[in-house]
Amino acid sequence: MQAQNWVAGKEPLSAIPASKWSTAEWQHFLLAMPQDLSKEKLAELDGAYHLTQSGNAEIKFQWLMMAIRAKYEPAYPELRRFLIEVGRRKFVKPLFQELAKTPEGKKQALAIYAEARQAYHPITSQTIDTLLK
């Protein structure tokens, strides 16, 4: 409800008690956002909550999915770092899938994957090889 109210302009971010939220509450909030959330709205969220710099992989994953969809470029360096350093299939597969939906995203995905592949588990590498072929 808070996500929809904020997106609709009915509630400011400052009224949302996010500083006390658990990971699950953050995930619920982010998942409640529309798939076509604008870059401007993402910038507002990032400015308020520093989601690009989140230390929580679950929150960061959902945030990066949103950033890819909106082409929110300030998150791209962190997306690259996350895909190179994390390597967990549950995170990297959906992120690479989302990137690969556009020609420029697929180009970016291939460049990141070329650097990250050697550190991935063989099953993850096989999955991403198939996805990006």
C-alpha positions in Angstrom: 0.0 0.0 0.0 2.8 2.4 0.8 4.5 1.7 -2.5 1.3 2.5 -4.4 0.6 5.6 -2.4 4.1 6.9 -3.0 4.0 6.2 -6.7 0.6 7.9 -7.0 1.9 10.9 -5.1 -0.4 10.4 -2.1 2.5 9.8 0.4 6.0 11.2 0.5 9.0 8.9 1.0 9.7 10.7 4.3 6.4 9.4 5.7 7.4 5.8 5.1 9.1 4.2 8.1 11.6 2.2 6.0 14.5 2.6 8.5 12.9 0.0 10.7 12.1 -2.5 7.9 13.4 -6.1 7.7 14.7 -7.5 4.5 11.3 -9.1 3.8 9.5 -5.8 4.2 12.0 -4.1 1.8 11.4 -6.9 -0.7 7.7 -6.5 -0.4 7.9 -2.8 -0.9 10.1 -3.0 -3.9 8.1 -5.8 -5.5 5.0 -3.7 -5.1 6.4 -1.1 -7.4 5.2 -1.0 -11.0 7.4 -2.7 -13.6 7.6 0.5 -15.6 8.7 2.8 -12.7 10.5 5.8 -14.1 14.2 6.7 -13.8 13.1 9.8 -11.8 11.2 7.7 -9.3 14.2 5.4 -9.0 16.5 8.3 -8.4 14.2 9.6 -5.7 14.2 6.2 -4.0 17.9 5.8 -4.3 18.5 9.3 -2.9 16.3 8.6 0.1 17.4 5.0 0.9 20.7 4.5 -1.0 19.5 1.3 -2.5 22.3 1.1 -5.0 24.7 0.9 -2.0 22.7 -1.6 0.0 24.8 -4.3 1.7 21.9 -6.7 1.6 22.1 -9.0 -1.4 18.3 -9.7 -1.5 17.4 -6.0 -1.4 20.2 -5.2 -3.9 19.0 -7.9 -6.3 15.5 -6.5 -6.4 16.8 -3.0 -6.7 19.1 -3.9 -9.6 16.2 -5.6 -11.4 14.3 -2.4 -11.2 17.3 -0.4 -12.3 17.7 -2.5 -15.4 14.0 -2.2 -16.4 14.2 1.6 -16.0 17.6 2.0 -17.5 18.7 3.7 -14.3 22.4 4.2 -15.2 23.6 5.3 -11.8 23.1 1.7 -10.6 25.0 0.2 -13.6 28.5 0.2 -12.0 27.0 -1.6 -8.9 25.2 -4.0 -11.2 28.5 -4.9 -12.9 30.2 -5.3 -9.5 27.4 -7.4 -8.1 27.3 -9.8 -11.2 31.1 -10.2 -11.0 31.4 -10.7 -7.2 28.2 -12.5 -6.1 27.9 -15.3 -8.6 24.9 -16.9 -7.0 22.7 -18.4 -9.7 19.5 -17.2 -8.0 20.7 -13.7 -8.5 22.8 -13.7 -11.7 20.4 -15.6 -13.9 17.4 -13.2 -13.5 19.7 -10.2 -13.8 21.3 -11.4 -17.0 17.8 -12.4 -18.4 16.6 -8.9 -17.7 19.6 -7.3 -19.3 19.3 -9.5 -22.4 15.8 -8.2 -23.2 17.3 -5.3 -25.1 20.2 -5.1 -27.6 22.1 -2.6 -25.5 21.5 -4.7 -22.4 22.6 -7.9 -24.0 25.8 -6.2 -25.1 26.4 -5.1 -21.5 25.5 -8.6 -20.2 28.0 -10.2 -22.6 30.8 -7.8 -21.5 30.1 -8.4 -17.8 29.8 -12.1 -18.3 33.1 -12.4 -20.1 34.7 -11.0 -17.0 32.7 -12.9 -14.5 32.4 -16.3 -16.1 35.6 -17.9 -14.8 34.6 -17.4 -11.2 31.1 -18.8 -11.5 30.1 -22.3 -10.5 30.0 -24.6 -13.6 26.2 -25.0 -13.3 25.8 -21.2 -13.2 28.2 -20.8 -16.2 26.2 -23.4 -18.2 23.0 -21.6 -17.4 24.3 -18.2 -18.4 26.0 -19.6 -21.5 22.7 -20.9 -22.7 20.9 -17.7 -21.8 23.3 -15.4 -23.6 24.1 -17.5 -26.7 
